[in-house]
Each structure stands twice: as C-alpha cells, then as structure tokens.
Amino acid sequence: AKLVGDEAVRKIAGPLPAGKAARLTGKDTQEAAAKEAKRLFRAKRYKEAAERFAKIHDVTGMPQPLYNQARANEMVGNSAAAIGLFKKYLKHPNADPKAADKAKRIRPARRQNFV
C-alpha cells in the first residue's frame, strides 16, 4: 500500500519543518523526499542518501531510487551492495535498459560479478 500525506513524508523524507508536511501529498511528497535524498548525495552524505533512497523505493516501488541507492553505496566503497542493487534495478520492469552501461563505473575488481 502506498502512503500519502504526513505518513509518507515521515517514512521517506524524515522530519520536515512544521507546516511543510501538511502541504505535501502524493506525488509532491515523493518529489520532496527524492529532492532531499539527492541533496544528501550531493553533500557527500552517501550513507544517509542511500537510506533515504531505500525508503523511497520501499514506499513507491519505482526503480530509480534503487539505482540511486546503488550509486550511494558505490560512493562509500560498498561495491557488493552496489552490485546487488544495480542487479535488482535492472530486473525491474520500468528500469532503463541502458543503465547496465552506467554500472561499469564499479571498481574493476568487482565488476566481473555484475552481469
């Protein structure tokens, strides 16, 4: 079951400033959570970003958060988790089939385990 409103904000975006959560519902909530996760990634807070992307995927079921979670894990050196998430992403029916090329950025020592 997909969550909306305050419940979804708490689950996928974490706490928001007072009043902001009440204005977010449905797609707006998902976009706000994704924006926050991307902000964490750009701030090089990869572990936190990976956790947020995982929550977003759990709630929405969309494939892109899996890819982003894989990238965040890759950035902290967790190649095994990154590979597993890339594989899961590529199995998703809505995944971008060209994403396998992007996965080649994984450290060469681990890459042979990818496809």
Buried (B, 14 or more C-beta within 10 A) or exposed (E): EEBBBBEBBBBBBBEBEEEEBEEBBEEBBBEBBBEBBBEBBEEEBBEBBBBBBBBBBEBBEBBBBBBBBBBBBBBBEBBEBBBBBBBBBBEBEEBBEEBBEBBEEBEEEEBEEBE
